[in-house]
Amino acid sequence: MTEGVFSEKHQVLFYETDRTKETTVGMLVNILMLASQDQSIALGLTEEKINALGYGWVITQHLIEIVRMPKYGEQITIFTKADSYNRYFCYRDFWIESQQGERLAKMHSVFVLMDQQKRKIARVLDELIDPYNCEYSAKVERMPDPKRLAQGRQLPAKQYRVRFMDIDSNQHVNNVHYFDWMIDGLSEDFLLRHKLLKMNIKYKREVHYGEMVESATEIDEAKLESFHVIKTVQGESCRARCLWQKRTM
């Protein structure tokens, strides 16, 4: 195994899939993030230890590419590697393989260290990054921004109230809930006839318990692209752009 790469096996459970019997994008990210958490625990960098120092890891962006979604009951292997970091940003790669070694999906993610009291980004601490044995680079990656569609058709917006169970230990909405809010903006017919190929999702502002969020969606059915924005009265919290492909029935 390549140095620094952590892997673990997972069997896809029924509640990780939708009516197509394929993993949802939110659950796919959950499965990937669990692998990074398990690697951190194996290295002695538990969430409790980091919280005791007054910090927490926060995701700012995911770039996701999917060949095909894992299916209900399928045995898969998740791989992850802390790739590189600079003073304020950490970059991590994830990928999933089938039992036959087929690459099913990959994700490149950006993390920052959050000062939980000040609610501001903090400089990455050596003691929290050295165990991963990843490369330091002063260069900041220029990640593409999810842009609005040039010819998008606006779909009806939907609203949701943030529930107690939506909040994670960092005291804000767990990032995975944004996926459900966004995908729910698309019609049942579209989701049954299309599958997700790529998603660029960027987080901008925390959302907290009791807030009302609005999920706005634009779609370009000719190019099979969609654009999504999650916002509150405080402003935009998250945006994403997706590329889709027609299913072969």
Secondary structure, DSSP 8 states (H G I E B T S, - for coil): --TTEEEEEEE--GGGB-TTSBB-HHHHHHHHHHHHHHHHHHTT--HHHHHHTTEEEEEEEEEEEESS--BTT-EEEEEEEEEEE-SS-EEEEEEEEETT--EEEEEEEEEEEEETTTTEEE---HHHHGGGT-EE-S-----------TT-EEEEEEEEE--GGGB-TTSSB-THHHHHHHHTTS-HHHHHHEEEEEEEEEE-S---TT-EEEEEEEEETTTTEEEEEEEETTEEEEEEEEEEEE---
